[in-house]
Amino acid sequence: MPNRGWNSVRLEDVLVSVFAGAWGESPTDVRKPNVRVLRATNIDSEGRVDYSRPALRVLENREISRKRLHSGDLLLEASGGGPGTPVGRVAVHDVQSGELDYICSNFFRVLRPNVDLVHPGYLAHLLVAAYRSPRIWRYQQQTTGLVNLKLGDYLKQPLWIPPMQEQARIVEILAGFEAAEQGIDASISKVRNVRHGALLTSMDSVGSGKPASGWVRVPLKDIVPSAEYGISEALDRDARGVPVLRMNNIQSARINTDDLRYCPIPVPSKFFLRRRDVLFNRTNSMEHIGKAAMWRDELPSATFASYLVRLIPDLQRVTPEYLVEWLMHPLVRQRVRSISTVAVQQVNVNPSRLRELEIDLPADLAEQRRIVATLEACDEQIGREEEELNKLREFKQGLVDDLLSGRVAVPAVSA
């Protein structure tokens, strides 16, 4: 049981009103937009709102007065979701309207707190925690093509509410952690921008009419004499089998082994990965087609699925690390998409057509290594900051659980 002075209430007991959002009509040349609409893409699961890209719409003034968002309103996602993804994300609206009023789309319900009973920020933390917990599944119902929130049940969920002064202090403490997160996020974004600029600068020959001095332009097949498909066996989660890399295991030009599947039968030795093999994602959505990564012996042994292709470069002419960077270059990704064929709900790249693309590369292997070293220095800094961010978030989550449950008193935290 929480500390003395906390009260058990239902969510609906601390709200002044609950109402649906609105969508309005698309503006025309004659009618200028008179309202900004926040949509599902404008909020995240952490309770944050992105105000940079609202939809601009036209709504009757009478409706605007009824649907206008006030600072401190909570936006509750009431419809949307998908298979395995619940609705119920919550974010607190905390800006003034300015020139145009903000409303939210009709996929949301607006929860207007009674500020004499609950701090909007504290209530948002409670409901974000509810969304991230298994109990959110109690409030889901499936309709035609959509997942909807069982709003009546949701509003009756029990909450523990401390005195207002303690609520405000909890919000203040957690805001400090959120500011630290945003600072690290901003630093990571800055390094990623530096890396992107370094990639474009060091490989400016890729977008030019002819190779730069000391560079060569040849068909990829000249330096990648072999492209091999992976295995096509049915996979399972039994770790006694052979680990199999799939499309989702290529992330940010690196191999991620967090979510593996396994082949339950023996795999011929020729299909096992060797250090510095390059894997290319030949089939997926247009966004993910063409992702590449190099195998760095992340596991003692592993193979790869048939929707990946193993590219085996001529090590006398190109380093595998440079090949991956070239494949991930924005212009090369565009060229890969241009040679892809569209199938049902996905696109495919034929490895033979891939190997017809021309690659630009320094003739000197040492120059290739220098380019890669510059980019990997950025990757290492990003990795360090992401590790710091993950540790901060893990600590913050434990603290959130303790503070919102009353297991840790605010004075003990602030001392």
C-alpha positions as a Markdown table, in Angstrom:
| # | Residue | x | y | z |
|---|---|---|---|---|
| 1 | Met | 0.0 | 0.0 | 0.0 |
| 2 | Pro | 1.3 | 3.5 | -0.8 |
| 3 | Asn | 2.4 | 6.1 | 1.7 |
| 4 | Arg | -0.1 | 7.7 | 4.1 |
| 5 | Gly | -2.1 | 10.5 | 2.5 |
| 6 | Trp | -2.5 | 8.7 | -0.9 |
| 7 | Asn | -6.0 | 8.1 | -2.1 |
| 8 | Ser | -7.4 | 5.3 | -4.3 |
| 9 | Val | -9.7 | 6.8 | -7.0 |
| 10 | Arg | -11.0 | 5.8 | -10.4 |
| 11 | Leu | -9.6 | 7.7 | -13.4 |
| 12 | Glu | -13.1 | 9.1 | -14.2 |
| 13 | Asp | -13.2 | 10.6 | -10.7 |
| 14 | Val | -10.3 | 13.0 | -11.4 |
| 15 | Leu | -11.5 | 14.2 | -14.8 |
| 16 | Val | -13.6 | 17.3 | -15.6 |
| 17 | Ser | -14.7 | 16.0 | -19.1 |
| 18 | Val | -14.0 | 13.5 | -21.8 |
| 19 | Phe | -14.6 | 14.2 | -25.4 |
| 20 | Ala | -13.7 | 12.9 | -28.9 |
| 21 | Gly | -11.4 | 14.8 | -31.2 |
| 22 | Ala | -12.4 | 15.9 | -34.7 |
| 23 | Trp | -10.8 | 15.8 | -38.1 |
| 24 | Gly | -12.3 | 18.7 | -40.1 |
| 25 | Glu | -12.1 | 19.1 | -43.8 |
| 26 | Ser | -9.0 | 19.5 | -46.1 |
| 27 | Pro | -8.3 | 23.1 | -46.8 |
| 28 | Thr | -8.8 | 24.4 | -50.3 |
| 29 | Asp | -7.3 | 27.5 | -52.1 |
| 30 | Val | -10.4 | 29.4 | -51.1 |
| 31 | Arg | -10.6 | 28.3 | -47.5 |
| 32 | Lys | -7.5 | 28.7 | -45.4 |
| 33 | Pro | -6.9 | 26.2 | -42.6 |
| 34 | Asn | -8.1 | 27.5 | -39.3 |
| 35 | Val | -7.0 | 24.6 | -37.0 |
| 36 | Arg | -4.1 | 22.3 | -36.4 |
| 37 | Val | -4.8 | 18.7 | -35.8 |
| 38 | Leu | -2.6 | 16.3 | -33.8 |
| 39 | Arg | -2.6 | 12.8 | -35.1 |
| 40 | Ala | -1.3 | 9.4 | -34.0 |
| 41 | Thr | 2.0 | 10.2 | -35.7 |
| 42 | Asn | 2.4 | 13.2 | -33.5 |
| 43 | Ile | 2.6 | 11.3 | -30.2 |
| 44 | Asp | 4.8 | 8.5 | -28.9 |
| 45 | Ser | 4.6 | 5.8 | -26.2 |
| 46 | Glu | 6.6 | 7.9 | -23.8 |
| 47 | Gly | 3.9 | 10.6 | -23.5 |
| 48 | Arg | 5.6 | 13.1 | -25.8 |
| 49 | Val | 4.0 | 15.3 | -28.5 |
| 50 | Asp | 5.7 | 16.3 | -31.7 |
| 51 | Tyr | 4.2 | 19.6 | -32.7 |
| 52 | Ser | 6.4 | 20.1 | -35.8 |
| 53 | Arg | 4.0 | 18.5 | -38.3 |
| 54 | Pro | 0.3 | 18.8 | -37.4 |
| 55 | Ala | -2.3 | 18.5 | -40.1 |
| 56 | Leu | -3.8 | 21.8 | -41.2 |
| 57 | Arg | -7.6 | 21.6 | -41.5 |
| 58 | Val | -10.8 | 23.6 | -41.7 |
| 59 | Leu | -13.4 | 23.3 | -38.9 |
| 60 | Glu | -16.5 | 25.3 | -38.1 |
| 61 | Asn | -15.9 | 27.9 | -35.3 |
| 62 | Arg | -18.6 | 26.3 | -33.3 |
| 63 | Glu | -16.8 | 23.0 | -33.4 |
| 64 | Ile | -13.4 | 24.6 | -32.6 |
| 65 | Ser | -14.8 | 26.1 | -29.4 |
| 66 | Arg | -15.9 | 22.6 | -28.4 |
| 67 | Lys | -12.8 | 20.7 | -29.4 |
| 68 | Arg | -10.1 | 23.2 | -28.7 |
| 69 | Leu | -7.2 | 21.7 | -26.6 |
| 70 | His | -6.2 | 23.4 | -23.4 |
| 71 | Ser | -2.8 | 23.2 | -21.9 |
| 72 | Gly | -2.8 | 20.2 | -19.5 |
| 73 | Asp | -5.3 | 18.1 | -21.6 |
| 74 | Leu | -4.4 | 14.5 | -22.0 |
| 75 | Leu | -4.6 | 12.9 | -25.5 |
| 76 | Leu | -5.7 | 9.3 | -25.2 |
| 77 | Glu | -5.4 | 7.1 | -28.3 |
| 78 | Ala | -8.7 | 5.3 | -28.5 |
| 79 | Ser | -8.6 | 3.7 | -31.9 |
| 80 | Gly | -6.0 | 2.4 | -34.3 |
| 81 | Gly | -3.3 | -0.1 | -33.3 |
| 82 | Gly | -2.8 | -3.4 | -35.1 |
| 83 | Pro | -2.0 | -7.1 | -34.6 |
| 84 | Gly | -0.1 | -7.4 | -31.3 |
| 85 | Thr | -0.1 | -3.6 | -30.8 |
| 86 | Pro | -2.6 | -2.2 | -28.2 |
| 87 | Val | -4.1 | 1.3 | -28.3 |
| 88 | Gly | -4.0 | 3.5 | -25.3 |
| 89 | Arg | -1.0 | 5.7 | -25.8 |
| 90 | Val | -1.3 | 8.9 | -23.8 |
| 91 | Ala | 0.4 | 12.3 | -24.1 |
| 92 | Val | -0.1 | 15.6 | -22.3 |
| 93 | His | -0.8 | 18.7 | -24.4 |
| 94 | Asp | 1.4 | 21.5 | -22.9 |
| 95 | Val | 1.6 | 24.3 | -25.4 |
| 96 | Gln | -0.6 | 27.4 | -26.0 |
| 97 | Ser | -2.5 | 27.5 | -29.2 |
| 98 | Gly | -1.0 | 30.6 | -30.7 |
| 99 | Glu | -2.3 | 31.8 | -34.1 |
| 100 | Leu | -4.3 | 28.6 | -34.8 |
| 101 | Asp | -6.0 | 26.4 | -32.2 |
| 102 | Tyr | -4.9 | 22.8 | -31.7 |
| 103 | Ile | -7.4 | 19.9 | -31.7 |
| 104 | Cys | -6.7 | 16.2 | -32.0 |
| 105 | Ser | -8.0 | 13.7 | -34.5 |
| 106 | Asn | -11.1 | 11.7 | -33.9 |
| 107 | Phe | -8.9 | 8.7 | -33.2 |
| 108 | Phe | -8.3 | 10.2 | -29.8 |
| 109 | Arg | -10.3 | 11.1 | -26.7 |
| 110 | Val | -9.4 | 14.2 | -24.7 |
| 111 | Leu | -9.2 | 13.7 | -21.0 |
| 112 | Arg | -9.4 | 17.1 | -19.2 |
| 113 | Pro | -8.1 | 16.7 | -15.6 |
| 114 | Asn | -9.5 | 18.3 | -12.5 |
| 115 | Val | -6.4 | 20.3 | -11.6 |
| 116 | Asp | -7.6 | 20.7 | -8.0 |
| 117 | Leu | -7.3 | 16.9 | -7.6 |
| 118 | Val | -4.5 | 15.8 | -10.0 |
| 119 | His | -1.5 | 17.3 | -11.7 |
| 120 | Pro | -1.8 | 16.8 | -15.5 |
| 121 | Gly | 1.8 | 15.7 | -15.7 |
| 122 | Tyr | 1.4 | 13.2 | -12.9 |
| 123 | Leu | -1.8 | 11.7 | -14.4 |
| 124 | Ala | 0.1 | 11.4 | -17.8 |
| 125 | His | 2.9 | 9.4 | -16.1 |
| 126 | Leu | 0.3 | 7.1 | -14.5 |
| 127 | Leu | -1.4 | 6.4 | -17.8 |
| 128 | Val | 1.8 | 6.0 | -19.7 |
| 129 | Ala | 2.8 | 3.4 | -17.1 |
| 130 | Ala | -0.6 | 1.7 | -17.6 |
| 131 | Tyr | 0.0 | 1.6 | -21.4 |
| 132 | Arg | 3.3 | -0.1 | -20.9 |
| 133 | Ser | 2.0 | -2.7 | -18.5 |
| 134 | Pro | 0.2 | -5.9 | -19.3 |
| 135 | Arg | -3.1 | -4.6 | -17.9 |
| 136 | Ile | -3.6 | -2.4 | -21.0 |
| 137 | Trp | -4.8 | -5.6 | -22.8 |
| 138 | Arg | -7.9 | -5.5 | -20.5 |
| 139 | Tyr | -9.2 | -2.5 | -22.4 |
| 140 | Gln | -8.8 | -3.7 | -26.0 |
| 141 | Gln | -11.5 | -4.7 | -28.4 |
| 142 | Gln | -11.1 | -5.7 | -32.1 |
| 143 | Thr | -13.5 | -4.3 | -34.7 |
| 144 | Thr | -13.4 | -4.4 | -38.5 |
| 145 | Gly | -9.8 | -3.6 | -39.3 |
| 146 | Leu | -9.1 | -1.6 | -36.1 |
| 147 | Val | -8.3 | -2.0 | -32.4 |
| 148 | Asn | -10.5 | 0.2 | -30.2 |
| 149 | Leu | -10.2 | 1.1 | -26.5 |
| 150 | Lys | -13.0 | 0.0 | -24.3 |
| 151 | Leu | -13.3 | 3.5 | -23.0 |
| 152 | Gly | -15.9 | 2.9 | -20.2 |
| 153 | Asp | -13.7 | 0.2 | -18.6 |
| 154 | Tyr | -10.6 | 2.3 | -19.1 |
| 155 | Leu | -12.1 | 5.2 | -17.3 |
| 156 | Lys | -12.9 | 3.0 | -14.3 |
| 157 | Gln | -9.4 | 1.8 | -13.8 |
| 158 | Pro | -8.1 | 2.4 | -10.2 |
| 159 | Leu | -5.3 | 4.9 | -9.5 |
| 160 | Trp | -3.3 | 5.9 | -6.5 |
| 161 | Ile | -3.1 | 9.6 | -6.1 |
| 162 | Pro | -0.7 | 11.3 | -3.6 |
| 163 | Pro | -1.2 | 14.8 | -2.2 |
| 164 | Met | -0.8 | 17.6 | -4.8 |
| 165 | Gln | 2.5 | 18.8 | -3.5 |
| 166 | Glu | 4.0 | 15.3 | -3.8 |
| 167 | Gln | 2.5 | 14.9 | -7.3 |
| 168 | Ala | 4.2 | 18.1 | -8.4 |
| 169 | Arg | 7.5 | 17.0 | -6.9 |
| 170 | Ile | 7.3 | 13.7 | -8.7 |
| 171 | Val | 6.6 | 15.4 | -12.0 |
| 172 | Glu | 9.6 | 17.8 | -11.4 |
| 173 | Ile | 12.0 | 14.8 | -10.7 |
| 174 | Leu | 10.9 | 12.9 | -13.7 |
| 175 | Ala | 11.2 | 16.0 | -15.9 |
| 176 | Gly | 14.8 | 16.2 | -15.0 |
| 177 | Phe | 15.4 | 12.7 | -16.3 |
| 178 | Glu | 13.4 | 13.5 | -19.5 |
| 179 | Ala | 15.6 | 16.6 | -20.1 |
| 180 | Ala | 18.7 | 14.4 | -19.7 |
| 181 | Glu | 17.3 | 11.9 | -22.2 |
| 182 | Gln | 16.5 | 14.7 | -24.7 |
| 183 | Gly | 20.0 | 16.0 | -24.3 |
| 184 | Ile | 21.6 | 12.6 | -25.2 |
| 185 | Asp | 19.1 | 12.1 | -28.0 |
| 186 | Ala | 20.1 | 15.5 | -29.4 |
| 187 | Ser | 23.8 | 14.6 | -29.2 |
| 188 | Ile | 23.2 | 11.3 | -30.9 |
| 189 | Ser | 21.3 | 13.0 | -33.7 |
| 190 | Lys | 24.2 | 15.5 | -34.1 |
| 191 | Val | 26.8 | 12.7 | -34.4 |
| 192 | Arg | 24.5 | 10.9 | -36.9 |
| 193 | Asn | 24.4 | 14.1 | -39.0 |
| 194 | Val | 28.2 | 14.4 | -38.8 |
| 195 | Arg | 28.5 | 10.8 | -40.0 |
| 196 | His | 26.1 | 11.4 | -42.9 |
| 197 | Gly | 28.0 | 14.4 | -44.0 |
| 198 | Ala | 31.3 | 12.5 | -43.7 |
| 199 | Leu | 29.8 | 9.7 | -45.8 |
| 200 | Leu | 28.6 | 12.0 | -48.6 |
| 201 | Thr | 31.9 | 14.0 | -48.6 |
| 202 | Ser | 34.2 | 11.0 | -48.6 |
| 203 | Met | 32.2 | 9.3 | -51.4 |
| 204 | Asp | 31.3 | 12.3 | -53.5 |
| 205 | Ser | 32.5 | 10.4 | -56.5 |
| 206 | Val | 29.3 | 8.3 | -56.2 |
| 207 | Gly | 27.1 | 11.2 | -57.4 |
| 208 | Ser | 29.5 | 12.7 | -59.9 |
| 209 | Gly | 29.7 | 12.2 | -63.7 |
| 210 | Lys | 33.0 | 10.5 | -63.6 |
| 211 | Pro | 35.2 | 8.9 | -60.9 |
| 212 | Ala | 37.4 | 11.2 | -58.8 |
| 213 | Ser | 41.2 | 11.1 | -59.1 |
| 214 | Gly | 42.5 | 7.8 | -57.7 |
| 215 | Trp | 39.0 | 6.2 | -57.8 |
| 216 | Val | 37.6 | 3.6 | -60.2 |
| 217 | Arg | 34.1 | 2.9 | -61.4 |
| 218 | Val | 33.4 | -0.7 | -62.3 |
| 219 | Pro | 30.4 | -3.0 | -62.4 |
| 220 | Leu | 29.8 | -4.5 | -58.9 |
| 221 | Lys | 30.2 | -8.0 | -60.4 |
| 222 | Asp | 33.9 | -7.2 | -61.2 |
| 223 | Ile | 34.7 | -7.0 | -57.5 |
| 224 | Val | 32.0 | -9.2 | -56.1 |
| 225 | Pro | 32.4 | -12.4 | -58.1 |
| 226 | Ser | 29.9 | -14.3 | -56.0 |
| 227 | Ala | 26.4 | -13.7 | -54.6 |
| 228 | Glu | 24.7 | -16.6 | -52.7 |
| 229 | Tyr | 21.2 | -17.2 | -51.4 |
| 230 | Gly | 20.7 | -18.5 | -47.8 |
| 231 | Ile | 18.7 | -21.4 | -46.6 |
| 232 | Ser | 14.9 | -21.9 | -47.1 |
| 233 | Glu | 14.1 | -24.3 | -44.3 |
| 234 | Ala | 11.3 | -23.7 | -41.8 |
| 235 | Leu | 12.6 | -22.1 | -38.6 |
| 236 | Asp | 11.6 | -22.2 | -35.0 |
| 237 | Arg | 12.6 | -20.7 | -31.6 |
| 238 | Asp | 14.4 | -23.8 | -30.3 |
| 239 | Ala | 17.9 | -22.6 | -29.5 |
| 240 | Arg | 19.3 | -26.1 | -29.9 |
| 241 | Gly | 19.2 | -25.5 | -33.7 |
| 242 | Val | 21.5 | -23.5 | -35.9 |
| 243 | Pro | 21.0 | -19.7 | -35.5 |
| 244 | Val | 19.6 | -18.1 | -38.7 |
| 245 | Leu | 19.9 | -14.4 | -39.5 |
| 246 | Arg | 16.8 | -12.9 | -41.1 |
| 247 | Met | 15.8 | -9.4 | -42.4 |
| 248 | Asn | 15.2 | -8.0 | -38.9 |
| 249 | Asn | 18.7 | -8.9 | -37.8 |
| 250 | Ile | 20.2 | -6.2 | -40.1 |
| 251 | Gln | 19.9 | -2.9 | -38.2 |
| 252 | Ser | 21.8 | 0.3 | -38.9 |
| 253 | Ala | 24.4 | -1.5 | -41.0 |
| 254 | Arg | 25.1 | -3.9 | -38.1 |
| 255 | Ile | 24.1 | -7.4 | -37.2 |
| 256 | Asn | 21.7 | -7.6 | -34.3 |
| 257 | Thr | 21.2 | -11.0 | -32.7 |
| 258 | Asp | 18.5 | -10.1 | -30.2 |
| 259 | Asp | 15.7 | -11.9 | -32.0 |
| 260 | Leu | 16.9 | -15.1 | -33.6 |
| 261 | Arg | 15.2 | -18.1 | -35.2 |
| 262 | Tyr | 16.8 | -21.5 | -35.5 |
| 263 | Cys | 17.0 | -24.2 | -38.1 |
| 264 | Pro | 16.1 | -27.5 | -36.5 |
| 265 | Ile | 18.0 | -29.7 | -39.1 |
| 266 | Pro | 21.7 | -29.9 | -40.0 |
| 267 | Val | 22.9 | -27.1 | -42.3 |
| 268 | Pro | 25.5 | -27.8 | -44.9 |
| 269 | Ser | 28.9 | -26.2 | -44.1 |
| 270 | Lys | 28.8 | -24.0 | -47.2 |
| 271 | Phe | 25.9 | -22.0 | -45.7 |
| 272 | Phe | 27.7 | -21.0 | -42.5 |
| 273 | Leu | 28.8 | -17.4 | -42.3 |
| 274 | Arg | 32.4 | -16.5 | -42.3 |
| 275 | Arg | 33.9 | -13.4 | -40.8 |
| 276 | Arg | 33.6 | -10.4 | -43.1 |
| 277 | Asp | 30.8 | -11.9 | -45.2 |
| 278 | Val | 28.5 | -9.1 | -46.4 |
| 279 | Leu | 24.8 | -9.7 | -46.1 |
| 280 | Phe | 22.3 | -7.9 | -48.3 |
| 281 | Asn | 18.5 | -7.7 | -47.7 |
| 282 | Arg | 17.0 | -8.5 | -51.1 |
| 283 | Thr | 13.3 | -8.5 | -50.2 |
| 284 | Asn | 11.1 | -6.5 | -47.9 |
| 285 | Ser | 9.2 | -3.2 | -48.0 |
| 286 | Met | 10.7 | -0.4 | -50.1 |
| 287 | Glu | 11.9 | 1.3 | -46.9 |
| 288 | His | 14.0 | -1.7 | -45.9 |
| 289 | Ile | 15.1 | -3.2 | -49.2 |
| 290 | Gly | 18.9 | -3.1 | -49.7 |
| 291 | Lys | 20.0 | -2.9 | -46.1 |
| 292 | Ala | 23.4 | -4.4 | -45.6 |
| 293 | Ala | 25.8 | -5.4 | -42.9 |
| 294 | Met | 29.0 | -7.3 | -42.4 |
| 295 | Trp | 29.3 | -10.5 | -40.3 |
| 296 | Arg | 31.8 | -9.9 | -37.4 |
| 297 | Asp | 31.5 | -13.3 | -35.7 |
| 298 | Glu | 28.8 | -12.0 | -33.4 |
| 299 | Leu | 28.0 | -15.7 | -32.6 |
| 300 | Pro | 30.2 | -18.8 | -32.6 |
| 301 | Ser | 28.3 | -20.0 | -35.7 |
| 302 | Ala | 25.3 | -18.9 | -37.8 |
| 303 | Thr | 23.7 | -19.2 | -41.2 |
| 304 | Phe | 21.3 | -16.9 | -43.0 |
| 305 | Ala | 17.8 | -17.1 | -44.6 |
| 306 | Ser | 17.1 | -17.1 | -48.3 |
| 307 | Tyr | 15.7 | -13.6 | -48.4 |
| 308 | Leu | 19.2 | -12.4 | -47.6 |
| 309 | Val | 22.1 | -12.6 | -50.1 |
| 310 | Arg | 25.7 | -13.2 | -49.1 |
| 311 | Leu | 28.0 | -11.0 | -51.2 |
| 312 | Ile | 31.6 | -12.3 | -51.3 |
| 313 | Pro | 34.0 | -9.5 | -52.4 |
| 314 | Asp | 37.4 | -9.8 | -54.0 |
| 315 | Leu | 39.5 | -8.7 | -51.0 |
| 316 | Gln | 42.3 | -7.6 | -53.3 |
| 317 | Arg | 40.1 | -4.8 | -54.7 |
| 318 | Val | 37.6 | -3.9 | -52.0 |
| 319 | Thr | 37.2 | -4.2 | -48.3 |
| 320 | Pro | 33.9 | -5.7 | -47.0 |
| 321 | Glu | 33.6 | -2.7 | -44.7 |
| 322 | Tyr | 33.8 | -0.3 | -47.6 |
| 323 | Leu | 31.3 | -2.4 | -49.6 |
| 324 | Val | 28.7 | -2.1 | -46.8 |
| 325 | Glu | 29.2 | 1.7 | -46.6 |
| 326 | Trp | 28.7 | 1.9 | -50.4 |
| 327 | Leu | 25.6 | -0.2 | -50.3 |
| 328 | Met | 24.1 | 2.0 | -47.6 |
| 329 | His | 24.9 | 5.3 | -49.4 |
| 330 | Pro | 21.6 | 7.2 | -50.0 |
| 331 | Leu | 22.2 | 7.4 | -53.8 |
| 332 | Val | 23.0 | 3.7 | -54.0 |
| 333 | Arg | 19.9 | 2.8 | -52.0 |
| 334 | Gln | 17.9 | 4.8 | -54.6 |
| 335 | Arg | 19.5 | 2.9 | -57.4 |
| 336 | Val | 18.8 | -0.4 | -55.7 |
| 337 | Arg | 15.1 | 0.6 | -55.3 |
| 338 | Ser | 15.0 | 1.5 | -59.0 |
| 339 | Ile | 16.0 | -2.0 | -60.1 |
| 340 | Ser | 13.6 | -3.7 | -57.6 |
| 341 | Thr | 10.5 | -5.5 | -58.8 |
| 342 | Val | 7.2 | -5.1 | -56.9 |
| 343 | Ala | 5.4 | -8.2 | -55.7 |
| 344 | Val | 2.5 | -8.7 | -53.3 |
| 345 | Gln | 3.1 | -6.3 | -50.3 |
| 346 | Gln | 6.9 | -6.4 | -50.9 |
| 347 | Val | 9.7 | -5.7 | -53.3 |
| 348 | Asn | 12.5 | -7.8 | -54.5 |
| 349 | Val | 16.0 | -7.2 | -55.9 |
| 350 | Asn | 17.6 | -9.8 | -58.2 |
| 351 | Pro | 21.2 | -10.3 | -57.2 |
| 352 | Ser | 22.3 | -10.5 | -60.8 |
| 353 | Arg | 20.8 | -7.1 | -61.5 |
| 354 | Leu | 22.4 | -5.8 | -58.3 |
| 355 | Arg | 25.8 | -6.9 | -59.5 |
| 356 | Glu | 25.2 | -4.9 | -62.7 |
| 357 | Leu | 25.2 | -1.6 | -60.8 |
| 358 | Glu | 28.4 | 0.4 | -61.0 |
| 359 | Ile | 30.4 | 1.0 | -57.8 |
| 360 | Asp | 32.8 | 3.9 | -57.2 |
| 361 | Leu | 35.7 | 3.1 | -54.9 |
| 362 | Pro | 39.3 | 4.2 | -54.2 |
| 363 | Ala | 41.8 | 2.0 | -56.1 |
| 364 | Asp | 43.9 | 2.1 | -52.9 |
| 365 | Leu | 42.7 | -0.3 | -50.2 |
| 366 | Ala | 44.3 | 2.0 | -47.6 |
| 367 | Glu | 42.1 | 4.9 | -48.7 |
| 368 | Gln | 39.0 | 2.6 | -48.4 |
| 369 | Arg | 40.1 | 1.8 | -44.9 |
| 370 | Arg | 40.6 | 5.4 | -44.0 |
| 371 | Ile | 37.1 | 6.3 | -45.1 |
| 372 | Val | 35.6 | 3.5 | -43.1 |
| 373 | Ala | 37.7 | 4.4 | -40.0 |
| 374 | Thr | 36.2 | 7.9 | -40.1 |
| 375 | Leu | 32.7 | 6.6 | -40.2 |
| 376 | Glu | 33.3 | 3.9 | -37.6 |
| 377 | Ala | 34.6 | 6.5 | -35.2 |
| 378 | Cys | 31.2 | 8.2 | -35.4 |
| 379 | Asp | 29.5 | 4.8 | -34.9 |
| 380 | Glu | 31.6 | 4.2 | -31.8 |
| 381 | Gln | 30.6 | 7.5 | -30.3 |
| 382 | Ile | 26.9 | 6.8 | -31.2 |
| 383 | Gly | 27.2 | 3.4 | -29.5 |
| 384 | Arg | 28.6 | 4.9 | -26.3 |
| 385 | Glu | 25.9 | 7.5 | -26.1 |
| 386 | Glu | 23.2 | 5.0 | -26.9 |
| 387 | Glu | 24.5 | 2.8 | -24.1 |
| 388 | Glu | 24.4 | 5.8 | -21.7 |
| 389 | Leu | 20.9 | 6.6 | -22.9 |
| 390 | Asn | 19.7 | 3.0 | -22.3 |
| 391 | Lys | 21.2 | 3.0 | -18.8 |
| 392 | Leu | 19.4 | 6.3 | -18.0 |
| 393 | Arg | 16.1 | 5.0 | -19.3 |
| 394 | Glu | 16.4 | 1.8 | -17.4 |
| 395 | Phe | 17.1 | 3.6 | -14.1 |
| 396 | Lys | 14.3 | 6.1 | -14.9 |
| 397 | Gln | 11.8 | 3.3 | -15.5 |
| 398 | Gly | 12.6 | 1.7 | -12.1 |
| 399 | Leu | 12.3 | 5.1 | -10.5 |
| 400 | Val | 9.0 | 5.8 | -12.2 |
| 401 | Asp | 7.6 | 2.4 | -10.9 |
| 402 | Asp | 8.8 | 3.2 | -7.4 |
| 403 | Leu | 7.5 | 6.8 | -7.3 |
| 404 | Leu | 4.1 | 6.1 | -8.9 |
| 405 | Ser | 3.5 | 3.1 | -6.6 |
| 406 | Gly | 4.6 | 5.0 | -3.4 |
| 407 | Arg | 7.3 | 2.4 | -2.7 |
| 408 | Val | 9.8 | 5.3 | -2.6 |
| 409 | Ala | 8.9 | 8.5 | -0.9 |
| 410 | Val | 9.7 | 11.8 | -2.7 |
| 411 | Pro | 11.9 | 13.2 | 0.2 |
| 412 | Ala | 14.1 | 10.1 | 0.0 |
| 413 | Val | 14.6 | 10.6 | -3.7 |
| 414 | Ser | 15.4 | 14.3 | -3.5 |
| 415 | Ala | 17.7 | 14.1 | -0.5 |
